[in-house]
Amino acid sequence: MKIMLICSEKFSDREVEFARELRELGHEVLFTAGYDDPQLDDESYLTYAARMVRKSIARVSSVDAALCLNFAQKGQENHIGAATFLEMGYAFEYDKKIFILNGLPADPPVGMTPLDELEMFQPVILNGDLGKIK
């Protein structure tokens, strides 16, 4: 299966370990849009972030699934940020399988990704077990 990793920029250092394990399980892996495409010196963060979201959205149609790598961040277990949520939305629109590495965010604070919308995507919750990807 061809799988696109999606996650908060803060988690990008974890991508290699999960890509290696997925490849060992026989999957083809695309890293997040920003993994090998750093912010340019003369580029504002917002311009860079917009460029990465566009790049990610363009990739969605070429994969079989999206895997959300979600960990604790900002005092929230299983954090899924707005850009990752947006990427999941495009995966949903393109009828791609959506996997979430850990559980759904626990009691997201006001302004964070709403649980109802995440559940609407009907993701497969892996609870850390990449072997469940089928």
LORO-57050 format. One record per residue: chain; x, y, z of N, C-alpha, C in turn. Coordinates in nm, 4 decimals, padded with zeros to 6 digits. Layout:
BEGIN
PT/mol/n.u/n.v/n.w/ca.u/ca.v/ca.w/c.u/c.v/c.w
PT/A/X/Y/Z/X/Y/Z/X/Y/Z
...
//
This chain:
BEGIN
PT/mol/n.u/n.v/n.w/ca.u/ca.v/ca.w/c.u/c.v/c.w
PT/A/00.0853/-00.1164/00.0000/00.0000/00.0000/00.0000/00.0905/00.1234/00.0000
PT/A/00.0522/00.2247/-00.0745/00.1256/00.3514/-00.0780/00.0639/00.4447/00.0259
PT/A/00.1452/00.4819/00.1250/00.0957/00.5570/00.2410/00.1675/00.6909/00.2521
PT/A/00.0895/00.7948/00.2723/00.1424/00.9287/00.2932/00.1378/00.9588/00.4432
PT/A/00.2516/00.9972/00.5002/00.2553/01.0362/00.6403/00.2064/01.1800/00.6528
PT/A/00.1260/01.2064/00.7545/00.0846/01.3427/00.7861/00.0994/01.3609/00.9366
PT/A/00.1486/01.4777/00.9757/00.1658/01.5054/01.1181/00.2027/01.6504/01.1375
PT/A/00.1970/01.6905/01.2621/00.2425/01.8238/01.2994/00.3903/01.8362/01.2669
PT/A/00.4302/01.9552/01.2275/00.5713/01.9821/01.2003/00.6583/01.9448/01.3203
PT/A/00.6031/01.9569/01.4387/00.6764/01.9245/01.5622/00.7111/01.7761/01.5718
PT/A/00.6415/01.6914/01.4968/00.6643/01.5472/01.5024/00.7484/01.4957/01.3851
PT/A/00.7971/01.5839/01.2995/00.8659/01.5390/01.1775/00.9906/01.4563/01.2071
PT/A/01.0514/01.4758/01.3245/01.1691/01.3963/01.3594/01.1354/01.2491/01.3841
PT/A/01.0093/01.2169/01.3965/00.9665/01.0781/01.4211/00.9341/01.0038/01.2909
PT/A/00.9286/01.0752/01.1794/00.8848/01.0144/01.0538/00.9727/00.8989/01.0073
PT/A/01.1049/00.9128/01.0197/01.1965/00.8115/00.9679/01.1711/00.6761/01.0330
PT/A/01.1535/00.6745/01.1651/01.1321/00.5468/01.2337/01.0035/00.4785/01.1867
PT/A/00.8976/00.5568/01.1631/00.7716/00.4968/01.1193/00.7776/00.4571/00.9723
PT/A/00.8473/00.5351/00.8920/00.8646/00.4993/00.7506/00.9416/00.3676/00.7386
PT/A/01.0457/00.3528/00.8195/01.1248/00.2290/00.8166/01.0375/00.1094/00.8516
PT/A/00.9587/00.1209/00.9575/00.8730/00.0097/00.9989/00.7674/-00.0214/00.8933
PT/A/00.7093/00.0825/00.8341/00.6095/00.0611/00.7283/00.6714/-00.0083/00.6074
PT/A/00.7927/00.0316/00.5717/00.8614/-00.0323/00.4583/00.8919/-00.1780/00.4882
PT/A/00.9300/-00.2062/00.6125/00.9536/-00.3452/00.6527/00.8270/-00.4291/00.6416
PT/A/00.7113/-00.3643/00.6555/00.5827/-00.4329/00.6422/00.5366/-00.4394/00.4959
PT/A/00.6188/-00.3872/00.4038/00.5888/-00.3974/00.2613/00.5191/-00.2775/00.1995
PT/A/00.5097/-00.1669/00.2726/00.4411/-00.0482/00.2215/00.5394/00.0481/00.1559
PT/A/00.4896/00.1270/00.0636/00.5633/00.2388/00.0061/00.5237/00.3624/00.0863
PT/A/00.6197/00.4489/00.1180/00.5923/00.5616/00.2075/00.6343/00.6944/00.1460
PT/A/00.5458/00.7928/00.1582/00.5790/00.9319/00.1260/00.5864/01.0080/00.2576
PT/A/00.6947/01.0810/00.2769/00.7080/01.1628/00.3967/00.6160/01.2840/00.3874
PT/A/00.5996/01.3544/00.4996/00.5197/01.4762/00.4976/00.5785/01.5733/00.3969
PT/A/00.4964/01.6648/00.3506/00.5381/01.7597/00.2466/00.6628/01.8373/00.2873
PT/A/00.6748/01.8746/00.4125/00.7867/01.9574/00.4558/00.9101/01.8824/00.4997
PT/A/00.9058/01.7502/00.4989/01.0168/01.6717/00.5515/01.1486/01.7052/00.4826
PT/A/01.1486/01.7090/00.3509/01.2718/01.7347/00.2759/01.2644/01.8660/00.1971
PT/A/01.1804/01.9567/00.2445/01.1593/02.0832/00.1754/01.1569/02.1946/00.2801
PT/A/01.2749/02.2371/00.3260/01.2802/02.3340/00.4358/01.2314/02.4731/00.3952
PT/A/01.1999/02.5491/00.4963/01.1575/02.6874/00.4752/01.2744/02.7654/00.4155
PT/A/01.2463/02.8434/00.3120/01.3492/02.9237/00.2465/01.3849/03.0443/00.3336
PT/A/01.5070/03.0906/00.3224/01.5536/03.2025/00.4052/01.4665/03.3265/00.3920
PT/A/01.4196/03.3546/00.2708/01.3417/03.4775/00.2481/01.1903/03.4529/00.2526
PT/A/01.1504/03.3385/00.3041/01.0094/03.2987/00.3037/00.9505/03.3112/00.4442
PT/A/00.8377/03.3782/00.4572/00.7729/03.3873/00.5876/00.7170/03.2504/00.6262
PT/A/00.6946/03.2314/00.7551/00.6400/03.1036/00.7994/00.5043/03.0756/00.7355
PT/A/00.4186/03.1762/00.7267/00.2851/03.1539/00.6694/00.2934/03.1168/00.5217
PT/A/00.3837/03.1781/00.4489/00.4025/03.1429/00.3081/00.4528/02.9994/00.2960
PT/A/00.5484/02.9641/00.3806/00.6011/02.8279/00.3815/00.4911/02.7268/00.4161
PT/A/00.4165/02.7550/00.5215/00.3107/02.6632/00.5637/00.2066/02.6451/00.4538
PT/A/00.1699/02.7527/00.3871/00.0726/02.7432/00.2772/00.1284/02.6586/00.1641
PT/A/00.2562/02.6767/00.1349/00.3206/02.5981/00.0275/00.3216/02.4502/00.0633
PT/A/00.3457/02.4175/00.1905/00.3491/02.2775/00.2336/00.2100/02.2151/00.2295
PT/A/00.1078/02.2884/00.2687/-00.0292/02.2360/00.2638/-00.0680/02.2089/00.1186
PT/A/-00.0355/02.3016/00.0291/-00.0660/02.2794/-00.1139/00.0073/02.1559/-00.1678
PT/A/00.1321/02.1415/-00.1300/00.2115/02.0262/-00.1742/00.1498/01.8963/-00.1213
PT/A/00.1090/01.8977/00.0036/00.0479/01.7792/00.0646/-00.0832/01.7438/-00.0039
PT/A/-00.1666/01.8422/-00.0266/-00.2961/01.8186/-00.0910/-00.2755/01.7611/-00.2312
PT/A/-00.1754/01.8101/-00.3025/-00.1473/01.7586/-00.4365/-00.1055/01.6123/-00.4338
PT/A/-00.0446/01.5681/-00.3259/00.0016/01.4289/-00.3143/-00.1108/01.3304/-00.2826
PT/A/-00.2148/01.3764/-00.2186/-00.3185/01.2866/-00.1676/-00.3750/01.1954/-00.2758
PT/A/-00.3969/01.2484/-00.3938/-00.4599/01.1674/-00.4986/-00.3715/01.0519/-00.5447
PT/A/-00.2406/01.0579/-00.5157/-00.1493/00.9547/-00.5654/-00.1237/00.8417/-00.4657
PT/A/-00.1871/00.8461/-00.3487/-00.1621/00.7433/-00.2475/-00.2881/00.6604/-00.2210
PT/A/-00.2686/00.5502/-00.1505/-00.3815/00.4662/-00.1097/-00.4369/00.5071/00.0261
PT/A/-00.3492/00.5658/00.1084/-00.3896/00.5961/00.2458/-00.3051/00.7091/00.3033
PT/A/-00.3591/00.7686/00.4090/-00.2865/00.8680/00.4879/-00.2739/00.8147/00.6298
PT/A/-00.1545/00.8271/00.6861/-00.1302/00.7859/00.8241/-00.0950/00.9096/00.9053
PT/A/-00.1801/00.9394/01.0008/-00.1593/01.0528/01.0908/-00.0750/01.0072/01.2093
PT/A/00.0439/01.0674/01.2224/00.1295/01.0411/01.3379/00.0930/01.1437/01.4441
PT/A/00.0301/01.0995/01.5488/-00.0164/01.1926/01.6523/00.0366/01.1528/01.7891
PT/A/00.0938/01.2505/01.8574/00.1551/01.2302/01.9884/00.1114/01.3436/02.0800
PT/A/00.1592/01.3420/02.2026/00.1266/01.4490/02.2970/00.1936/01.5791/02.2536
PT/A/00.1174/01.6860/02.2603/00.1688/01.8193/02.2274/00.0765/01.9232/02.2899
PT/A/00.1331/02.0312/02.3346/00.0553/02.1421/02.3903/-00.0366/02.0955/02.5034
PT/A/00.0094/02.0000/02.5829/-00.0695/01.9505/02.6944/-00.1850/01.8609/02.6549
PT/A/-00.1870/01.8146/02.5320/-00.2971/01.7308/02.4828/-00.2420/01.5977/02.4330
PT/A/-00.3001/01.4892/02.4812/-00.2629/01.3568/02.4311/-00.3150/01.3410/02.2888
PT/A/-00.2365/01.2737/02.2041/-00.2792/01.2386/02.0679/-00.3176/01.3618/01.9850
PT/A/-00.2384/01.4651/01.9953/-00.2657/01.5930/01.9284/-00.2778/01.5772/01.7765
PT/A/-00.3797/01.6375/01.7204/-00.3958/01.6506/01.5753/-00.4247/01.7979/01.5500
PT/A/-00.3312/01.8655/01.4863/-00.3451/02.0083/01.4619/-00.4296/02.0401/01.3398
PT/A/-00.4487/02.1678/01.3184/-00.5375/02.2146/01.2114/-00.4896/02.1736/01.0723
PT/A/-00.3605/02.1874/01.0440/-00.3110/02.1515/00.9106/-00.3237/02.0009/00.8862
PT/A/-00.2954/01.9216/00.9895/-00.3101/01.7761/00.9768/-00.4571/01.7398/00.9571
PT/A/-00.5441/01.8073/01.0294/-00.6879/01.7868/01.0120/-00.7286/01.8188/00.8679
PT/A/-00.6759/01.9267/00.8134/-00.7060/01.9646/00.6750/-00.6597/01.8557/00.5775
PT/A/-00.5398/01.8035/00.6005/-00.4884/01.6960/00.5152/-00.5775/01.5721/00.5250
PT/A/-00.6235/01.5421/00.6448/-00.7148/01.4290/00.6614/-00.8445/01.4537/00.5846
PT/A/-00.8903/01.5769/00.5844/-01.0114/01.6120/00.5097/-00.9962/01.5871/00.3607
PT/A/-00.8802/01.6198/00.3071/-00.8576/01.5929/00.1650/-00.8463/01.4433/00.1382
PT/A/-00.7842/01.3697/00.2287/-00.7791/01.2239/00.2131/-00.9214/01.1675/00.2125
PT/A/-01.0053/01.2205/00.2985/-01.1457/01.1787/00.3037/-01.2152/01.2127/00.1710
PT/A/-01.1937/01.3331/00.1216/-01.2547/01.3767/-00.0052/-01.2145/01.2859/-00.1207
PT/A/-01.0872/01.2429/-00.1222/-01.0379/01.1550/-00.2285/-01.0643/01.0073/-00.1996
PT/A/-01.1429/00.9795/-00.0960/-01.1812/00.8427/-00.0602/-01.0604/00.7537/-00.0308
PT/A/-00.9637/00.8095/00.0398/-00.8450/00.7345/00.0800/-00.8666/00.6796/00.2207
PT/A/-00.8018/00.5696/00.2507/-00.8059/00.5172/00.3865/-00.7318/00.6149/00.4768
PT/A/-00.7841/00.6336/00.5961/-00.7199/00.7224/00.6932/-00.6901/00.6411/00.8185
PT/A/-00.5632/00.6419/00.8562/-00.5191/00.5727/00.9766/-00.4673/00.6766/01.0755
PT/A/-00.4960/00.6557/01.2024/-00.4426/00.7409/01.3087/-00.3585/00.6522/01.3985
PT/A/-00.2318/00.6881/01.4153/-00.1388/00.6047/01.4903/-00.1851/00.5789/01.6331
PT/A/-00.2178/00.6842/01.7034/-00.2627/00.6709/01.8419/-00.4107/00.7061/01.8470
PT/A/-00.4677/00.7098/01.9631/-00.6105/00.7385/01.9730/-00.6457/00.8794/01.9298
PT/A/-00.7745/00.9080/01.9316/-00.8203/01.0436/01.9035/-00.7770/01.1348/02.0181
PT/A/-00.7631/01.2638/01.9916/-00.7239/01.3562/02.0981/-00.8191/01.3467/02.2169
PT/A/-00.7618/01.3458/02.3349/-00.8422/01.3388/02.4571/-00.8879/01.4788/02.4961
PT/A/-01.0190/01.4985/02.5016/-01.0771/01.6253/02.5443/-01.0059/01.7461/02.4852
PT/A/-01.0158/01.7646/02.3535/-00.9448/01.8786/02.2941/-00.9953/02.0107/02.3513
PT/A/-00.9029/02.1019/02.3826/-00.9449/02.2315/02.4335/-01.0212/02.3110/02.3282
PT/A/-01.0929/02.4107/02.3716/-01.1677/02.4961/02.2794/-01.0717/02.5497/02.1738
PT/A/-01.1135/02.5444/02.0502/-01.0303/02.5926/01.9404/-00.9443/02.4855/01.8771
PT/A/-00.9380/02.3673/01.9367/-00.8598/02.2587/01.8784/-00.9512/02.1734/01.7909
PT/A/-00.8930/02.0776/01.7204/-00.9672/01.9935/01.6278/-01.0828/01.9230/01.6975
PT/A/-01.2060/01.9412/01.6491/-01.3236/01.8783/01.7109/-01.3285/01.7272/01.6862
PT/A/-01.3647/01.6525/01.7884/-01.3707/01.5073/01.7776/-01.4760/01.4596/01.6780
PT/A/-01.5914/01.5241/01.6752/-01.6975/01.4800/01.5834/-01.6483/01.4801/01.4391
PT/A/-01.5765/01.5840/01.4017/-01.5281/01.5926/01.2649/-01.4221/01.4865/01.2368
PT/A/-01.3371/01.4579/01.3342/-01.2391/01.3508/01.3159/-01.3094/01.2166/01.2996
PT/A/-01.4090/01.1905/01.3817/-01.4828/01.0636/01.3728/-01.5576/01.0523/01.2407
PT/A/-01.6019/01.1646/01.1860/-01.6725/01.1653/01.0583/-01.5854/01.1062/00.9465
PT/A/-01.4536/01.1248/00.9563/-01.3621/01.0712/00.8558/-01.3522/00.9186/00.8620
PT/A/-01.4069/00.8583/00.9655/-01.4040/00.7141/00.9879/-01.2621/00.6563/00.9802
PT/A/-01.1718/00.7151/01.0585/-01.0341/00.6650/01.0553/-01.0214/00.5311/01.1268
PT/A/-00.9194/00.4578/01.0898/-00.8840/00.3354/01.1615/-00.7831/00.3767/01.2683
PT/A/-00.8172/00.3526/01.3929/-00.7284/00.3847/01.5050/-00.6358/00.2656/01.5261
PT/A/-00.5057/00.2881/01.5130/-00.4082/00.1781/01.5195/-00.3585/00.1492/01.6605
PT/A/-00.3787/00.2407/01.7530/-00.3266/00.2240/01.8893/-00.1808/00.1809/01.8886
PT/A/-00.1029/00.2435/01.8003/00.0410/00.2197/01.7935/00.0839/00.0991/01.7142
PT/A/-00.0086/00.0208/01.6610/00.0232/-00.1037/01.5917/00.0130/-00.0880/01.4399
PT/A/00.1271/-00.0646/01.3744/00.1268/-00.0459/01.2288/00.0885/-00.1744/01.1547
PT/A/00.0968/-00.2879/01.2216/00.0562/-00.4140/01.1615/-00.0920/-00.4207/01.1291
PT/A/-00.1706/-00.3300/01.1868/-00.3145/-00.3258/01.1592/-00.3475/-00.2607/01.0263
PT/A/-00.2475/-00.2032/00.9599/-00.2734/-00.1377/00.8313/-00.2930/-00.2444/00.7257
PT/A/-00.4109/-00.2455/00.6684/-00.4466/-00.3440/00.5639/-00.5065/-00.2708/00.4459
//
